[in-house]
Amino acid sequence: MERVTLRIPKQQIEEVERMVDTGEFPNRSEAIRSAVREMLNEQDAEARDENRPWAKV
């Protein structure tokens, strides 16, 4: 796994911490990995839809 350093606004990291504190994620890293996976899945779905214009609603 690669290490990435990033800057996140305080309010957003506080929300991530809240999700860790409530048990939604085991730690901040997993919460951020989950967000990246979701973003990539959305991008992939959009790319598939662009190849099938009849599928758009």
Buried (B, 14 or more C-beta within 10 A) or exposed (E): EEEEEEEEEEEEBEEBBEBBEEEEBEEBBBBBEEEEEEEEEEEEEEEEEEEEEEEEE
